[in-house]
Amino acid sequence: MTRPDTSDRRKGTGLNGRLAVFARPAALLRRLMRERDGIGGVEFALLAPVLIVLYLCAFELMTGFSVSKKVSMAASTVADLVSRTDKVSKTDLEGMIDVTNAVFPPYGVDNLSLRITGVTVDAARQAKVAWSWSNSGAAPYAVGSTVDVPDDMRGEETFLIRSELSVDHELLMYLPALSGSQIKEITIRREFFFRQRINTNITCTDC
């Protein structure tokens, strides 16, 4: 009886085994490429950070605009109230801080700076400081110094009340690489002029 040649069989088996080693990863790769079950999770993982950043940016912008409106409202309210009198004192002007604080809720007030100035405009339409007050305790402007007044407010023999208000606003979101105080906090400033409503001027008894 003739015995079968097992050398060829061993050679074939070894070749097929080596091919099978490379075939398995290829089959797995093809299966992975056809797989669609986890695609939603992958898309969410890619888009979620972008959507979160966009949401925080929109929230930051809306908060900033709201605080800016509060600053404008407070500055104009202070100038309006003072312009309705014919005489004020430091105590009256200090009360304007409470008025300002009442306008800002629900937002906080940081480093509030309030300046109120009486401005007289002469017949030559030159605007100069009649008196000035600041919540820091010192008069911010020297009496008689020139004031930059908008042209439409430069009426002859006119008395104006100028209010200047600034507050610090802390940003909720900022880049860690730019986390200095000049980036994390911004200062919002507003200035208003109101014409005097009673008599011809407004005096400050102890400014």
C-alpha positions in Angstrom: 0.0 0.0 0.0 1.3 3.4 -0.9 1.5 6.0 2.0 0.2 9.5 1.2 2.7 12.3 1.0 2.1 14.3 4.1 4.7 16.9 3.3 2.5 18.7 0.8 -0.4 18.6 3.3 1.8 20.2 5.9 2.9 22.9 3.5 -0.7 23.6 2.5 -1.8 23.8 6.1 1.0 26.2 7.0 0.2 28.5 4.1 -3.5 28.6 4.9 -2.8 29.3 8.5 -0.6 32.3 7.6 -3.3 33.6 5.3 -5.9 33.1 8.0 -3.9 35.3 10.4 -4.1 38.2 7.9 -7.7 37.5 6.9 -9.1 37.9 10.4 -8.1 41.6 10.9 -9.2 42.4 7.4 -12.6 40.9 8.1 -12.9 42.7 11.4 -12.0 46.0 9.6 -14.6 45.5 6.9 -17.2 44.7 9.6 -16.2 47.8 11.5 -16.6 49.9 8.4 -20.1 48.5 7.8 -21.1 49.0 11.5 -23.6 51.9 12.1 -24.9 51.2 15.6 -22.6 53.6 17.5 -22.4 56.5 14.9 -24.9 58.6 16.9 -22.8 58.5 20.0 -19.6 59.4 18.0 -21.3 62.4 16.4 -22.6 63.6 19.7 -19.1 63.3 21.3 -17.7 65.4 18.4 -20.4 68.1 18.4 -21.2 68.4 22.2 -18.1 70.5 23.1 -18.8 72.9 20.2 -22.5 73.2 21.2 -21.6 73.8 24.8 -19.1 76.5 23.9 -21.7 78.2 21.7 -24.3 78.1 24.4 -21.9 79.6 27.0 -20.9 82.3 24.6 -24.5 83.2 23.9 -25.2 83.3 27.6 -22.1 85.5 28.2 -23.2 87.9 25.5 -26.7 88.2 26.9 -25.4 88.8 30.4 -23.0 91.5 29.2 -25.7 93.3 27.2 -28.0 93.2 30.2 -25.4 94.6 32.6 -24.6 97.3 30.0 -28.3 98.3 29.8 -28.3 98.5 33.6 -25.3 100.8 33.6 -27.0 103.1 31.0 -30.3 103.1 33.0 -28.6 103.9 36.3 -26.4 106.7 34.8 -29.4 108.4 33.1 -31.6 108.0 36.1 -29.1 109.7 38.4 -28.6 112.6 36.0 -32.4 112.9 35.5 -33.1 113.0 39.3 -30.4 115.6 40.0 -31.5 117.8 37.1 -35.0 118.1 38.7 -33.7 120.1 41.7 -32.3 123.6 42.2 -30.0 122.8 45.1 -28.1 119.7 46.2 -25.6 118.7 48.9 -23.1 115.9 49.3 -25.7 114.0 51.3 -28.1 114.2 48.4 -25.5 113.1 45.9 -24.4 110.2 48.1 -28.1 109.0 48.0 -27.6 108.5 44.2 -25.4 105.5 45.1 -28.5 103.9 46.6 -30.4 104.8 43.4 -27.8 103.1 41.3 -27.7 100.0 43.5 -31.5 99.7 43.2 -31.3 99.6 39.4 -28.8 96.7 39.1 -30.6 93.7 40.6 -30.4 90.8 39.8 -26.8 91.6 38.9 -24.2 92.6 41.4 -22.2 95.9 41.4 -18.4 95.7 41.6 -16.1 98.7 41.9 -18.8 101.2 41.3 -17.5 104.7 40.3 -20.0 107.5 40.2 -19.3 111.1 39.3 -21.8 113.9 39.2 -20.9 117.3 37.8 -22.7 120.6 37.5 -21.8 122.2 34.1 -22.5 125.8 33.2 -22.6 126.9 29.6 -22.1 130.6 29.1 -23.2 133.0 26.3 -20.2 132.0 24.2 -21.3 128.4 24.5 -18.2 127.5 26.6 -18.9 124.7 29.1 -17.1 124.7 32.4 -17.4 122.9 35.7 -19.5 124.7 38.4 -19.1 121.9 41.0 -18.3 118.2 41.0 -18.7 115.2 43.3 -17.5 111.6 43.3 -18.3 108.6 45.5 -14.5 108.3 46.1 -14.8 111.3 48.4 -12.7 113.8 46.3 -14.0 116.2 43.7 -13.1 114.7 40.4 -12.8 118.0 38.5 -11.6 121.5 39.3 -14.1 124.3 39.3 -13.8 126.3 36.1 -12.2 123.5 34.1 -13.4 122.9 30.6 -15.9 120.2 29.9 -16.4 118.4 26.6 -20.1 118.7 26.0 -22.0 117.4 22.9 -22.9 120.2 20.4 -26.6 119.7 20.7 -26.4 120.3 24.5 -24.4 123.6 24.2 -27.3 126.0 24.5 -26.4 129.6 25.6 -26.8 130.2 29.3 -27.6 126.6 30.0 -26.9 124.5 33.1 -26.3 120.8 32.7 -25.9 117.8 35.0 -23.3 115.3 33.9 -23.3 111.8 35.3 -20.5 109.3 34.8 -20.9 105.7 35.9 -18.6 102.8 35.6 -18.8 99.2 37.0 -16.6 96.1 36.6 -18.2 93.1 35.0 -16.6 89.7 35.5 -16.8 87.3 32.6 -18.2 83.9 33.3 -16.2 82.2 30.5 -12.7 83.0 29.4 -9.8 81.2 27.8 -7.4 79.7 30.4 -4.4 80.9 28.4 -5.8 84.4 28.7 -6.9 84.3 32.3 -5.4 87.6 33.3 -7.6 90.1 35.1 -7.7 92.3 32.1 -9.4 89.5 30.2 -11.6 88.1 33.0 -13.0 91.5 33.9 -14.2 94.4 31.8 -15.2 97.9 32.8 -18.5 99.2 31.5 -18.8 103.0 31.4 -21.7 105.3 30.5 -22.0 109.1 30.5 -25.2 111.3 30.3 -26.0 115.0 30.2 -29.3 116.3 31.3 -30.5 119.9 31.2 -31.5 121.6 34.4 -35.3 121.6 34.9 -35.9 124.3 37.6 -34.5 127.9 37.7 -31.4 128.7 35.8 -28.8 126.6 37.6 -28.3 124.0 40.3 -26.0 124.8 43.3 -24.2 122.4 45.5 -24.0 123.8 49.0 -20.9 121.8 50.2 -19.2 120.3 47.2 
